[in-house]
């Protein structure tokens, strides 16, 4: 378990979001780990499976759930995160 000073959420609050890695930002979205893995470890396994953040978008929920620690709730969070991102980009392009 991460101690509070090394927790990704603390890092974001103290140093800012630009100082956080992709896995730290995903871990913040996940909020908690499982009995076997921390949120950081789950984020790292997800990024490893899909070879980075950019390659996660567009995958089916069941493909995301192939990563240990990613169940229906986390897969849904990831899908929502990417959909929001697409909408923001689309809105910026149309502005």
C-alpha positions as CSV (number, residue, x, y, z in Angstrom):
1,X,0.0,0.0,0.0
2,X,1.3,3.5,-0.9
3,X,2.0,5.8,2.0
4,X,0.1,9.1,1.7
5,X,3.2,11.2,0.7
6,X,3.8,8.9,-2.3
7,X,0.2,8.5,-3.2
8,X,-0.6,9.8,-6.8
9,X,-3.4,12.0,-5.5
10,X,-1.1,13.7,-3.1
11,X,1.5,14.1,-5.9
12,X,-1.1,15.8,-8.1
13,X,-2.3,18.1,-5.3
14,X,1.2,19.1,-4.3
15,X,3.1,19.2,-7.7
16,X,0.3,19.5,-10.2
17,X,-1.2,17.2,-12.8
18,X,1.6,17.7,-15.3
19,X,4.0,16.0,-12.8
20,X,2.0,12.8,-12.8
21,X,2.7,9.9,-15.1
22,X,0.0,8.2,-17.1
23,X,-0.1,5.3,-14.6
24,X,-0.4,7.7,-11.7
25,X,-3.3,9.5,-13.4
26,X,-5.1,6.2,-14.1
27,X,-4.5,5.1,-10.5
28,X,-6.2,8.3,-9.3
29,X,-9.2,7.5,-11.5
30,X,-9.3,3.9,-10.1
31,X,-9.0,5.4,-6.5
32,X,-8.2,2.0,-4.9
33,X,-6.5,-1.2,-5.6
34,X,-7.6,-4.7,-4.9
35,X,-6.5,-7.2,-2.3
36,X,-3.7,-8.3,-4.7
37,X,-2.6,-5.1,-6.4
38,X,-2.4,-1.4,-5.7
39,X,-4.1,1.0,-8.0
40,X,-0.7,1.9,-9.4
41,X,0.1,-1.7,-10.2
42,X,-3.3,-2.2,-12.0
43,X,-2.7,1.0,-14.0
44,X,0.8,-0.3,-15.0
45,X,-0.6,-3.7,-16.0
46,X,-3.2,-2.0,-18.2
47,X,-0.7,0.3,-19.8
48,X,1.6,-2.7,-20.4
49,X,-1.1,-4.8,-22.0
50,X,-2.1,-2.1,-24.5
51,X,1.4,-0.7,-24.9
52,X,0.6,2.8,-23.6
53,X,-2.3,5.1,-22.9
54,X,-3.1,6.0,-26.6
55,X,-3.7,2.3,-27.4
56,X,-6.4,1.7,-24.8
57,X,-9.0,3.8,-26.4
58,X,-11.5,2.0,-28.5
59,X,-11.1,-1.4,-26.9
60,X,-14.2,-3.3,-25.8
61,X,-14.9,-3.4,-22.0
62,X,-14.3,-7.2,-22.0
63,X,-10.8,-6.6,-23.4
64,X,-10.0,-4.1,-20.7
65,X,-11.3,-6.6,-18.1
66,X,-8.7,-9.1,-19.2
67,X,-6.3,-7.1,-17.0
68,X,-6.2,-8.4,-13.5
69,X,-7.9,-5.8,-11.2
70,X,-10.0,-4.4,-14.0
71,X,-13.6,-5.4,-13.5
72,X,-16.8,-4.0,-15.0
73,X,-16.7,-0.8,-12.9
74,X,-13.1,0.1,-13.7
75,X,-13.6,-0.8,-17.4
76,X,-16.6,1.5,-17.4
77,X,-14.6,4.3,-15.8
78,X,-11.9,3.9,-18.5
79,X,-14.5,4.0,-21.3
80,X,-16.2,7.1,-19.8
81,X,-12.8,8.8,-19.4
82,X,-11.9,8.3,-23.0
83,X,-15.4,9.3,-24.2
84,X,-15.1,12.6,-22.3
85,X,-11.7,13.1,-23.8
86,X,-13.0,12.6,-27.3
87,X,-15.9,15.0,-26.7
88,X,-13.5,17.7,-25.3
89,X,-11.3,17.3,-28.4
90,X,-14.3,17.5,-30.7
91,X,-15.6,20.6,-29.0
92,X,-12.2,22.3,-29.2
93,X,-12.0,21.4,-32.9
94,X,-15.4,22.8,-33.6
95,X,-14.8,26.1,-31.6
